[in-house]
Amino acid sequence: MSSFGGILSMLQSDDVTYCETADIADVVGVDTRKLSQHLENMHERGEICRAHVSQRLFQRRASLVLWSINADVYK
């Protein structure tokens, strides 16, 4: 099993609705920069959902990126 193997299990857990990248990094034991690219790849394949939260209008980067198993958790 790769070091990324626990991501889907974590996000499918009844205890988790959504997580920040750092939260997932703590669980799977991977550096957040390396993990970010892996999460982006999983998102591109449709395996997980990504939500960008911006603190201010017109900012270029998200203040917070949240990951979930599906978009229903954001409703």
C-alpha positions as CSV (number, residue, x, y, z in Angstrom):
1,M,0.0,0.0,0.0
2,S,1.4,3.4,-0.9
3,S,1.7,6.1,1.8
4,F,-1.4,7.7,0.1
5,G,-3.6,4.6,0.7
6,G,-5.5,6.0,3.7
7,I,-6.9,9.1,2.0
8,L,-10.1,7.5,0.6
9,S,-10.7,5.6,3.8
10,M,-10.3,8.7,5.9
11,L,-12.6,10.8,3.7
12,Q,-15.2,7.9,3.6
13,S,-15.2,7.6,7.4
14,D,-18.4,8.5,9.3
15,D,-16.2,10.8,11.5
16,V,-15.1,13.0,8.7
17,T,-17.1,15.3,6.5
18,Y,-14.2,17.3,5.0
19,C,-10.5,18.0,5.8
20,E,-7.8,20.5,5.1
21,T,-4.7,19.2,3.4
22,A,-2.7,19.4,6.6
23,D,-5.2,17.2,8.4
24,I,-4.9,14.5,5.7
25,A,-1.1,14.9,5.8
26,D,-1.0,14.2,9.5
27,V,-3.0,11.0,9.0
28,V,-1.1,9.6,6.0
29,G,2.3,10.8,7.1
30,V,3.2,12.7,3.9
31,D,4.6,16.2,3.4
32,T,1.8,18.6,2.5
33,R,3.5,19.8,-0.7
34,K,3.8,16.2,-2.0
35,L,0.3,15.4,-0.8
36,S,-1.3,18.5,-2.4
37,Q,-0.3,17.3,-5.9
38,H,-1.6,13.8,-5.1
39,L,-4.9,15.3,-3.9
40,E,-5.2,17.4,-7.1
41,N,-4.6,14.3,-9.2
42,M,-7.3,12.4,-7.3
43,H,-9.6,15.4,-7.9
44,E,-8.9,15.4,-11.6
45,R,-9.8,11.7,-11.7
46,G,-13.1,12.4,-9.9
47,E,-12.2,10.4,-6.8
48,I,-12.5,13.3,-4.4
49,C,-14.0,16.8,-4.3
50,R,-12.2,20.1,-3.6
51,A,-13.7,23.3,-2.2
52,H,-11.8,26.6,-2.3
53,V,-12.6,29.1,0.4
54,S,-11.6,32.7,-0.1
55,Q,-11.5,35.2,2.7
56,R,-11.6,38.3,0.4
57,L,-13.2,39.1,-2.9
58,F,-10.8,38.9,-5.9
59,Q,-8.0,37.1,-4.2
60,R,-6.0,34.9,-6.5
61,R,-5.4,31.9,-4.2
62,A,-7.7,30.2,-1.8
63,S,-7.4,31.0,1.9
64,L,-8.4,27.4,2.6
65,V,-8.7,24.2,0.5
66,L,-11.1,21.6,1.7
67,W,-11.3,18.0,0.5
68,S,-14.2,15.6,0.8
69,I,-15.5,12.3,-0.7
70,N,-18.4,14.1,-2.3
71,A,-19.8,17.6,-2.6
72,D,-22.9,16.9,-0.5
73,V,-21.0,17.7,2.7
74,Y,-20.8,21.3,1.7
75,K,-24.5,21.8,1.6
